[in-house]
Amino acid sequence: MVNERKSAGIGAIIWTVFVVIKALTTNLDSLQYVMILLLFAYLVLVPLTLSLVADRSNRFYRWAVTFQPFAAVAAGISFFLSPGVTATLWAVPWLLVTMLIALYGFTRFLQQKRSLKGSELLIQIGLMYIVVGGGWLVLHRTGMPVLHFSDIIVLLTSIHFHYAAFLTPITMGIVGKKLLALRPGLKRLWLVMTVAIILGPGFVAVGITFGNVYPLLEFIAVVEFVLPLLLYALLLLFVYVPHLPNRPAQALFTLSAISLLFSMGASFFYGYGHIGDYVILDIPLMIFVHGFVNTFGFSLCAILGLQRSGETAALTVKGEGQKKA
């Protein structure tokens, strides 16, 4: 059985090599930076996140973590190729891994549906959403036009469904269990936030699709997703962090919350700029301001913070009435 954390450690080394080769062989532009951030998710963040929600009795989970390192490397190879048949074939293994993760999320949902609560639903939906990101990766590698989207928007949609739709709801779901234990009075607010986060990725996708014609719709979609995340960052800082068991976990989650406030603030101004048809933050700057901060500040620090605090949603022992998948 592949060890997820060991896979992530080796993945970090492979990712570093990939970045060096890219820097030496390619003029690094916005598209290349998106590829770099995506590959970091494939090689490092996805296995670390899966380790937090493990159920090693589930065959889809076992297959996903077994094939993840090879599929991630294959996707990295596809990023060195021009879009077309060969690049698509190298990207398909990652789509298959995201399908396995989604199937794990679906079977986990079926196992727990009778006792499912909002925080757990966030985890299951996050596991299922990732397959959309895998599909958009393959679409990008084909080189075929997708609606009116530019090349970089297609790849940014893939990254959206790996970070905002996979990593964010899963880590938020794990944190939510302790938050509600600490502050039961937050239950109604948390339910509203949960619904907004679950619907947000699809709503943002609709806003982007019709944003050229209806820019206000895109801004409303951004606000619908950004606002609950800003509230979440504040809950992290003022409710969750003070009750963490050790200083490293507190430091990691403090940095994660501050990064989330910063990156979501950037998203708000990016969306707001489209209403008046003027640029506050353009896409290249958003990749730096939002993309890198969200990747290494919010996402990575949140996952490492959960590991340091011992908070997981792993199903290492089958619950009563659960069947082996």
C-alpha positions in Angstrom: 0.0 0.0 0.0 1.4 3.4 -1.0 2.1 5.8 1.9 0.4 9.0 1.0 2.8 11.3 3.0 5.8 9.5 1.6 4.3 9.9 -1.9 3.9 13.7 -1.2 7.5 14.0 -0.1 8.8 12.3 -3.2 6.3 14.3 -5.2 7.8 17.6 -3.8 11.2 16.5 -5.1 9.8 15.7 -8.5 7.9 19.0 -8.6 11.1 20.9 -7.8 12.9 19.2 -10.7 9.9 20.0 -13.0 10.1 23.7 -12.0 13.8 23.8 -12.7 13.5 22.1 -16.1 10.6 24.4 -17.0 12.6 27.5 -16.0 15.6 26.3 -18.1 13.7 25.2 -21.2 10.6 27.5 -21.4 9.8 31.1 -21.2 7.7 31.2 -18.0 4.5 33.0 -18.7 1.1 32.8 -17.0 0.1 29.5 -18.5 3.4 27.9 -17.4 2.8 29.2 -13.8 -0.7 27.6 -13.8 0.9 24.3 -14.9 3.4 24.6 -12.0 0.6 25.2 -9.5 -1.5 22.3 -10.9 1.4 19.9 -10.8 2.1 20.8 -7.1 -1.5 19.8 -6.4 -1.1 16.5 -8.3 2.2 15.5 -6.7 1.9 17.0 -3.2 -1.4 18.4 -2.1 -3.7 15.7 -3.4 -1.9 12.8 -1.6 -1.6 14.8 1.6 -5.3 15.6 1.5 -6.2 12.0 0.8 -4.2 11.0 3.9 -6.6 13.1 6.0 -9.7 11.3 4.7 -8.4 7.8 4.3 -10.4 4.6 4.3 -8.0 1.9 3.3 -10.8 -0.7 3.3 -12.3 1.1 0.2 -10.9 -0.3 -3.0 -11.4 3.0 -4.9 -9.3 4.8 -2.2 -6.6 2.1 -2.5 -6.4 2.3 -6.2 -6.4 6.1 -6.2 -3.4 6.4 -3.9 -1.6 3.6 -5.7 -1.9 5.2 -9.1 -1.7 8.8 -8.0 2.1 9.2 -8.2 2.4 7.7 -11.7 -0.6 9.6 -13.0 0.8 12.9 -11.6 4.1 12.3 -13.3 2.3 11.5 -16.6 0.4 14.8 -16.3 3.7 16.6 -15.7 5.1 15.0 -18.9 2.0 16.2 -20.8 2.9 19.8 -19.8 6.1 19.6 -21.8 4.2 18.7 -25.0 2.2 20.8 -27.4 -1.6 20.2 -27.1 -2.7 17.3 -29.2 -3.2 13.6 -29.1 0.0 12.7 -27.4 -0.4 15.3 -24.7 -3.9 14.2 -24.1 -2.9 10.5 -23.7 -0.4 11.6 -21.0 -3.1 13.5 -19.2 -5.7 10.8 -19.3 -4.2 8.8 -16.3 -4.8 11.8 -14.1 -8.4 12.0 -15.2 -8.7 8.3 -14.2 -7.2 8.9 -10.8 -9.7 11.8 -10.2 -12.5 9.4 -11.2 -11.3 6.9 -8.6 -11.2 9.7 -5.9 -14.7 10.7 -6.9 -15.9 7.1 -6.7 -14.4 6.9 -3.2 -16.2 10.1 -2.3 -19.5 8.7 -3.7 -19.2 5.3 -1.9 -18.2 7.1 1.3 -21.4 9.2 0.9 -23.5 6.1 0.5 -21.9 4.5 3.6 -22.6 7.6 5.8 -25.8 9.1 4.2 -28.0 8.2 7.2 -25.8 10.0 9.7 -24.4 12.6 7.3 -23.9 16.1 8.7 -22.9 19.4 7.0 -19.1 19.1 7.7 -19.0 15.5 6.5 -21.0 16.4 3.3 -18.3 19.0 2.5 -15.7 16.3 2.5 -17.7 13.9 0.3 -18.6 16.7 -2.2 -15.0 17.8 -2.3 -13.9 14.3 -3.1 -16.4 14.1 -6.0 -15.7 17.5 -7.4 -12.1 16.7 -8.3 -13.1 14.7 -11.3 -14.3 17.9 -13.0 -10.8 19.3 -12.6 -9.4 16.1 -14.2 -11.8 16.5 -17.1 -10.8 20.1 -17.8 -7.1 19.1 -17.7 -7.8 16.6 -20.6 -9.8 19.3 -22.5 -6.9 21.7 -22.2 -4.4 19.1 -23.4 -6.5 18.3 -26.5 -6.0 21.9 -27.7 -9.6 22.0 -28.9 -11.6 25.2 -28.4 -14.0 25.1 -25.5 -16.9 27.6 -25.9 -15.3 31.1 -25.9 -12.7 30.3 -23.3 -9.1 31.2 -23.9 -6.4 28.5 -23.4 -5.4 29.8 -20.0 -9.1 30.0 -18.8 -9.5 26.3 -19.6 -6.5 25.4 -17.5 -7.6 27.8 -14.7 -10.9 26.0 -14.6 -9.0 22.7 -13.9 -7.0 24.4 -11.1 -10.2 25.8 -9.7 -11.7 22.3 -9.2 -8.5 21.0 -7.6 -8.1 23.8 -5.1 -11.4 25.6 -4.5 -13.6 22.6 -5.1 -11.4 19.8 -3.7 -8.9 21.0 -1.1 -11.0 23.8 0.4 -14.2 21.9 1.2 -12.3 18.9 2.6 -10.1 20.9 4.9 -13.0 23.1 5.8 -15.2 20.0 6.6 -12.5 18.6 8.9 -12.1 21.9 10.7 -15.9 22.4 10.9 -16.4 19.4 13.2 -14.2 20.9 15.9 -15.5 24.5 15.3 -19.1 23.3 16.0 -17.9 21.4 19.1 -16.3 24.6 20.4 -19.2 26.9 19.4 -22.5 25.0 18.9 -24.2 28.4 18.4 -22.5 28.6 15.0 -24.5 25.7 13.6 -26.9 27.7 11.5 -24.2 30.0 10.1 -22.1 27.0 9.4 -24.9 25.4 7.5 -25.3 28.4 5.3 -21.6 28.5 4.7 -21.6 24.8 3.8 -24.3 25.3 1.2 -22.5 28.3 -0.3 -19.2 26.4 -0.6 -20.9 23.3 -2.1 -22.7 25.4 -4.7 -19.9 27.9 -5.2 -17.7 26.1 -7.7 -20.6 25.5 -10.1 -21.9 29.0 -9.6 -18.5 30.5 -10.4 -18.2 28.3 -13.5 -21.6 29.7 -14.7 -20.4 33.2 -13.9 -17.2 32.8 -15.9 -19.1 31.2 -18.8 -21.6 34.1 -19.2 -19.3 36.8 -17.7 -18.6 38.4 -21.0 -22.3 39.1 -21.6 -23.4 39.5 -17.9 -20.4 40.7 -15.9 -22.6 41.3 -12.9 -23.5 37.6 -12.8 -19.8 36.8 -12.6 -19.3 39.2 -9.7 -22.3 37.8 -7.8 -20.9 34.3 -8.3 -17.5 35.4 -6.9 -19.1 37.1 -3.9 -21.2 34.0 -3.2 -18.1 31.9 -2.9 -15.7 34.5 -1.5 -17.9 35.7 1.4 -18.2 32.3 3.2 -14.5 31.8 2.9 -13.8 35.2 4.4 -16.0 34.3 7.3 -14.2 30.9 7.5 -10.9 32.6 7.7 -12.1 34.8 10.6 -13.5 31.8 12.4 -10.1 30.1 12.0 -8.3 33.1 13.5 -10.6 33.8 16.5 -12.2 30.5 17.3 -10.2 27.6 15.9 -6.6 28.6 16.3 -6.7 29.5 20.1 -7.8 25.9 20.8 -5.2 24.1 18.8 -3.0 21.7 20.8 0.5 23.0 19.9 2.3 26.1 18.6 3.3 24.7 15.2 -0.4 23.9 14.4 -1.4 27.4 15.6 1.3 29.0 13.5 0.3 27.0 10.4 -3.4 27.8 10.7 -2.8 31.4 11.4 -0.7 31.7 8.2 -3.4 29.7 6.4 -6.2 32.1 7.6 -4.3 35.2 6.7 -3.4 33.9 3.3 -7.1 33.1 2.7 -8.2 36.6 3.7 -5.6 38.0 1.2 -6.4 35.6 -1.7 -10.1 36.0 -1.3 -9.8 39.8 -1.1 -7.9 39.6 -4.4 -10.7 37.5 -5.9 -13.2 40.1 -4.9 -11.4 43.0 -6.5 -10.8 40.9 -9.6 -14.5 40.2 -10.0 -15.4 43.8 -9.1 -13.2 45.1 -11.8 -15.3 43.3 -14.5 -18.5 45.2 -13.6 -17.1 48.5 -14.6 -14.9 47.0 -17.4 -11.7 48.2 -15.8 -8.8 46.2 -14.6 -7.9 46.2 -10.9 -6.1 42.8 -11.1 -5.5 41.1 -14.4 -5.1 37.3 -14.9 -1.3 37.3 -14.8 -1.3 39.3 -11.5 -4.1 37.1 -10.1 -2.1 34.0 -10.7 0.7 35.5 -8.5 -1.4 37.2 -5.9 -4.2 34.6 -5.7 -2.7 31.5 -7.1 0.6 31.3 -5.2 -0.7 32.6 -1.9 -3.7 30.2 -2.1 -1.4 27.3 -2.9 1.4 27.7 -0.4 -0.2 29.9 2.1 -3.8 28.7 2.6 -3.8 25.2 1.1 -0.5 23.7 2.1 -0.5 25.4 5.6 -4.0 24.1 6.3 -3.1 20.5 5.4 0.1 20.6 7.4 -1.8 22.3 10.3 -4.3 19.5 10.4 -1.6 16.9 10.4 0.2 18.7 13.3 -3.1 19.0 15.3 -4.1 15.4 14.6 -7.4 16.4 13.1 -8.6 14.0 10.4 -11.7 12.5 8.9 -10.1 9.2 8.2 -12.2 6.0 8.3 -9.6 3.6 9.4 -12.1 1.3 11.1 -15.3 0.4 9.3 -18.4 1.8 11.1 -21.3 -0.3 12.0 -23.4 -1.2 9.0 -20.7 -0.1 6.6 -19.8 -2.6 3.9 -16.4 -3.0 2.4 -16.4 -1.2 -1.0 
